[in-house]
Each structure stands twice: as C-alpha cells, then as structure tokens.
Amino acid sequence: MKAKTVLITGANSGIGKAAAIKFAREGYQVIMACRNLDKGRLVQRCIIEVTKNSYVDLLELDVASLDSIRRFCVEVEKKYDRLDILIHNAAYLQHGVKKYQFSQDHIELSFATNVVGPFFLTYLLREMLERSENPKILNACTVSIRHYFVPRRKIEFDNLQGEYKDSRPYNTYRRYGDSKMALLLLTFKMSEVLDNSGVKVNALQIPAIKISKDTRRHFKSVWRLSAAVQNAFGAEPETIANIYFDICTSEALDSLSGKLINNRLEVMKPSHYSHGFIQGIRQFMDMRVYPRYADDIGNIENVWEVCQKVSKVNFFE
C-alpha cells in the first residue's frame, strides 16, 4: 500500500515547515504548497535531509489567488491519485498595515488567503480526498477569534471587496481575527456538506506561538517589542505541528468532525458565559469555549454563500 499523502499550505516556514517535518518523519508523502518557490526549495532540501524521507514534493501555490489554486490543483491531480490529509495552514497577517489590501481577485487579502482560498482549494480537491480510506481536513484557526470584550462585533460581510473602504477604517488585526472566525464557521459548514462523503473536517485553535527571527526582522520597533513579549511564553511551532499530527491521525479523535479543538486536544464548546466585563475575562481565560457568534446558523450560512459567490462555484455541483 502506498504511503499516505498530506498536503500542507504555507509549508516553508513556521508551523507549516514544522508540520512538514513531522509528517515526513512519520513516513508520509508530503506536498509542500508554497507561494515562494525559492524559499520552498531550500526548506524542501532541509526536510529531506533531516527526515531521510525523499517523498517531499514542492508545488507553487498562492492561496490568495483563484487562478493559482486552479493551476496548483491540476498539478496535484497529475501527480497523485488520492489525498489523505489536507491542512489549511497558510495565513495572511501584515503587522501595522492601515490601508485595505486586496488579492488579484479583488477580495480583501486576509479573507482571500484565510477563508476563500481554503474553501476553493477544498472544492477542487474534494474528489481526491474522497478516494482516501479516511480523509481529513484541518483548518488552522487562532485565539484571535476570542473577541469577548467586543460582544457585538460582527464580520463585515458587506465589505469583503472594499465596498466601504472609503468610509470604514482598516484594522489589520481585526481583519485577521474576523477571517479566522470565518474559517471556523466554514469548518462547521464544510463538515456538514462533506459528511456523506466520509471527509472529516476540524479546526485547531492555535495559541500564541514564538515568532521566528526571519519574521521579526520585518517588524517595526514597536512590533519587535510585542514579538519579544510573545516569544517569552509562546508555544514552539514544533509543538503545534505535533498537535496537527495528533488531530489528523489519532484514533481517539478519529470520529470527530465539525469541531474546534484547543491545543490540549479538548473539543471546545460555545460559550455559556453571560455578558459583562468580568464574564468577558472569564471567557477569555477559559480555553474550552469559543464565542457564541460562531454557533449562529445565519453567520455560518453567510460565510458559505460569500465563498461560493466570490469563487463563482456551487459546492453541490
């Protein structure tokens, strides 16, 4: 029987690189989906050397571009007959940006990379996943979804293509957090849609992690200080990579689908806390719950419909 195949987006740095190393060490065929091929080749050679696994492939992919995703999927289908695990790891967050950023398809860049890209990539690769005996999809969410101190905060579905860019200020951190919330909503819907096909879809709430020197050197002084504080208590990328592996391969978690899982491998639940500042602190500290906003059927359907609209596909066809 052929080795199982895992596809990891953003596999040339950080958690993605650590995850590629982990899966390669465990004997998987690894597909590194990376936007920067020059950097990707260096990392690919490093992974092969470190793990002694030569089945580490590198393919070009810009998750923010629908055309790039189409070309990428054609190449994957040419080279592989099935896909066992798909990990949507790549993400966009540009510190300090104050102006709207858009993808080639004129979608706000955080949403394009962190939500529409994973949706469209899954849409095009679902048949390859369905050929696996036990296919898994893992979406990388973060603690940025935990907006308990702004209980009325909502995703700006009406401004995802800059419809109100001249009248609404741009906050890169809010956009990032909202896009990761949307990815969680997408997780719930995708699990429902793919249920009959046997594909299991889950999300991981990633805690604060250590930021690499390569990433920190691009920061302005104020953000370097913030990164230094985060690095004092943040998790190592290798720790999160091991969690990726456990969620996708552990027998104890094998039956799960449509769940948000924390870094302790606990299945999280919608928050049961009431409103108020003190309750907000308790919610924020309780890593077993997520905002009730994510459990709203209307919000879930909104994300799904927006993804279908901007990518011009009907997932059911």
C-alpha positions in Angstrom: 0.0 0.0 0.0 1.3 3.5 -0.9 2.2 5.8 1.9 -0.4 8.3 2.9 -0.2 11.8 1.4 -0.6 15.0 3.3 -0.8 18.5 1.7 0.2 21.4 3.8 -0.2 25.0 2.7 2.4 27.5 3.8 4.9 24.7 4.5 8.1 26.7 4.0 8.1 28.4 7.4 6.8 28.4 11.0 4.2 25.8 11.9 3.8 24.7 8.3 7.5 23.8 8.0 7.4 22.0 11.4 4.4 20.1 10.3 6.0 19.0 7.0 9.0 17.7 9.0 6.7 15.9 11.5 4.7 14.1 8.8 7.8 13.3 6.7 9.4 11.7 9.8 6.2 9.6 10.2 6.6 8.3 6.7 4.0 10.4 4.8 4.3 11.7 1.3 4.3 15.4 1.9 3.2 18.0 -0.6 4.5 21.5 0.3 2.2 24.1 -1.2 4.2 27.4 -1.1 4.0 30.8 -2.8 7.7 31.4 -2.7 9.4 28.5 -4.6 13.0 29.8 -4.0 12.5 29.7 -0.2 10.5 26.5 -0.6 13.3 24.6 -2.3 15.7 25.4 0.5 13.2 24.1 3.1 12.4 21.1 0.9 16.0 20.1 0.8 16.3 20.6 4.5 13.3 18.5 5.3 14.5 15.6 3.1 18.0 15.8 4.7 16.6 15.9 8.3 13.9 13.2 7.9 15.6 10.9 5.3 12.3 10.9 3.5 12.7 11.7 -0.2 8.9 11.9 -0.8 8.7 15.6 -0.1 7.2 17.4 -3.0 7.1 21.2 -3.6 4.4 22.9 -5.7 3.7 26.5 -6.2 0.5 27.9 -4.7 -0.7 31.4 -3.8 -3.7 30.7 -1.6 -5.0 34.2 -2.2 -5.3 33.7 -6.0 -8.1 31.6 -7.5 -6.1 31.1 -10.7 -3.1 29.9 -8.8 -5.3 27.4 -6.9 -6.7 26.1 -10.2 -3.2 25.6 -11.6 -2.0 24.0 -8.5 -4.9 21.5 -8.3 -4.2 20.5 -11.9 -0.6 19.6 -11.0 -1.7 17.7 -7.9 -4.2 15.6 -9.8 -1.5 14.8 -12.4 1.0 13.6 -9.8 -1.2 11.9 -7.2 -4.2 9.6 -7.2 -5.5 10.5 -3.8 -5.1 12.9 -0.9 -5.4 11.6 2.7 -4.9 14.8 4.7 -5.4 18.5 3.7 -4.1 21.1 6.2 -5.0 24.7 5.6 -2.1 26.2 7.4 -1.2 29.3 5.3 -2.4 32.6 6.6 -2.0 36.3 6.0 -1.4 38.9 8.7 0.7 42.0 7.9 1.6 43.9 11.1 0.9 47.6 11.1 -0.9 47.9 7.8 -3.5 50.6 7.8 -4.8 50.5 4.2 -7.0 48.0 2.6 -5.1 45.2 0.9 -6.7 43.2 -1.9 -6.0 39.9 -3.8 -5.8 39.6 -7.6 -9.5 38.7 -7.4 -10.2 42.0 -5.5 -11.0 40.2 -2.3 -9.7 41.7 1.0 -6.4 39.9 1.4 -6.9 38.4 4.8 -10.3 36.9 3.8 -8.9 35.8 0.4 -6.0 33.9 2.0 -7.6 32.7 5.2 -11.1 31.8 4.0 -11.8 31.9 0.3 -8.5 30.1 -0.5 -9.2 27.1 1.8 -12.8 26.9 0.5 -11.8 26.9 -3.1 -8.9 24.5 -2.6 -11.1 22.1 -0.8 -13.8 22.4 -3.5 -11.2 21.4 -6.2 -9.5 18.6 -4.2 -12.6 17.0 -2.6 -12.7 14.1 -5.1 -9.1 13.3 -4.4 -9.9 13.3 -0.7 -12.9 11.1 -1.2 -10.5 8.4 -2.7 -8.8 8.1 0.7 -9.9 5.5 3.2 -10.0 8.1 6.0 -9.7 11.6 4.6 -9.1 14.5 7.0 -9.2 18.3 6.6 -7.7 20.5 9.3 -8.2 24.3 9.4 -5.7 26.4 11.4 -7.7 28.9 13.5 -6.3 31.0 16.3 -7.0 32.7 19.6 -7.7 35.8 17.6 -11.4 34.7 17.3 -11.9 35.3 21.0 -13.4 38.8 20.9 -15.3 38.6 24.2 -14.6 42.2 25.1 -16.5 43.4 21.9 -19.7 41.2 22.2 -21.4 43.0 19.3 -18.5 42.5 16.9 -19.5 41.0 13.5 -17.8 40.0 10.3 -18.2 42.8 7.7 -19.7 40.6 5.0 -20.8 43.7 3.1 -17.2 45.0 2.9 -15.1 42.0 1.8 -14.3 43.5 -1.6 -13.8 47.0 -0.3 -17.3 48.3 -0.8 -16.9 50.7 2.1 -13.1 51.2 2.0 -13.5 55.0 1.8 -15.8 55.2 4.9 -14.7 52.4 7.2 -11.2 52.4 8.7 -8.9 49.3 8.1 -7.6 47.4 11.1 -5.4 44.6 10.0 -5.7 42.7 13.4 -9.5 42.9 13.3 -9.5 41.7 9.7 -7.2 38.8 10.6 -9.3 37.8 13.6 -12.6 38.0 11.6 -11.1 35.9 8.8 -10.1 33.2 11.3 -13.6 33.4 12.8 -15.0 32.9 9.2 -12.7 29.9 8.8 -14.2 28.4 11.9 -17.7 29.0 10.5 -16.5 27.4 7.3 -15.3 24.4 9.2 -18.8 23.8 10.6 -20.5 24.1 7.3 -17.9 22.1 5.4 -18.2 19.2 7.9 -22.0 19.2 7.3 -21.6 19.3 3.5 -18.9 16.6 3.3 -20.5 14.3 5.9 -21.8 11.7 3.5 -18.5 11.6 1.6 -16.6 10.5 4.7 -14.3 13.5 4.8 -13.9 14.8 8.3 -13.3 18.5 8.8 -12.0 20.1 12.1 -10.3 23.2 13.2 -7.5 23.9 15.7 -7.4 27.0 17.9 -3.7 27.8 17.9 -2.4 29.7 20.9 0.2 32.4 20.8 3.4 31.0 19.2 7.0 32.0 19.1 7.8 34.2 16.2 11.0 33.4 14.2 13.9 35.8 13.7 13.2 35.9 10.0 9.7 37.2 10.6 10.7 39.6 13.4 13.3 41.4 11.3 10.5 42.7 9.1 8.7 44.3 12.1 8.9 47.9 13.1 10.4 48.6 16.5 7.1 48.6 18.4 6.1 45.2 16.9 9.5 43.8 17.7 8.9 44.6 21.3 5.5 42.9 21.2 7.0 39.9 19.5 9.7 39.6 22.2 6.9 39.5 24.9 5.0 36.9 22.9 8.1 34.8 22.5 8.6 34.7 26.3 5.5 32.5 26.7 4.5 31.4 23.2 4.4 27.8 22.0 7.1 26.4 19.7 6.0 25.7 16.1 7.0 22.1 16.6 4.5 21.8 19.5 1.7 22.9 17.2 2.9 20.6 14.4 2.6 17.7 16.8 -0.9 18.7 17.5 -1.7 18.9 13.8 -0.5 15.3 13.5 -2.4 14.1 16.5 -5.7 15.6 15.3 -5.3 14.1 11.9 -4.1 10.6 12.9 -5.1 9.8 16.5 -7.6 7.0 17.0 -9.0 8.9 19.9 -10.0 11.8 17.7 -10.8 9.8 14.6 -14.5 10.1 14.7 -14.6 13.9 15.2 -15.8 16.2 12.5 -17.1 19.8 12.6 -15.3 20.5 15.9 -13.0 23.2 17.2 -10.1 21.7 19.2 -7.8 23.5 21.5 -4.0 22.9 22.0 -4.8 20.5 24.8 -6.7 18.3 22.3 -10.0 19.2 24.0 -13.2 19.7 22.0 -14.4 23.2 22.6 -18.0 24.3 23.1 -19.9 27.5 22.5 -19.5 29.9 25.4 -22.0 29.6 28.3 -20.9 32.8 30.0 -23.1 35.9 30.2 -22.2 39.4 29.1 -20.2 41.8 31.2 -16.5 42.7 31.8 -15.8 40.1 34.5 -17.6 37.5 32.4 -15.6 38.6 29.4 -12.3 38.0 31.4 -13.5 34.5 32.4 -14.5 33.6 28.9 -11.1 34.9 27.5 -9.2 32.7 30.0 -11.4 29.6 29.5 -9.8 27.8 26.6 -12.6 25.3 26.5 -15.1 27.7 24.9 -15.5 29.9 21.8 -17.8 32.9 21.1 -21.4 32.0 20.5 -21.2 34.1 17.3 -19.6 31.0 15.7 -22.6 28.9 16.5 -25.1 31.1 14.8 -26.6 29.4 11.7 -27.1 32.7 9.9 -23.4 33.5 10.3 -22.3 30.1 9.1 -24.6 30.3 6.0 -23.3 33.9 5.3 -19.7 32.7 5.1 -20.6 29.8 2.9 -22.6 31.9 0.4 -19.9 34.6 0.3 -17.3 32.0 -0.5 -19.4 30.4 -3.3 -20.2 33.9 -4.7 -16.6 35.3 -4.9 -15.1 32.0 -6.1 -18.0 31.6 -8.6 -18.7 27.9 -7.8 -21.6 25.9 -6.4 -20.1 23.3 -4.0 -23.0 21.0 -4.7 -22.4 20.7 -8.4 
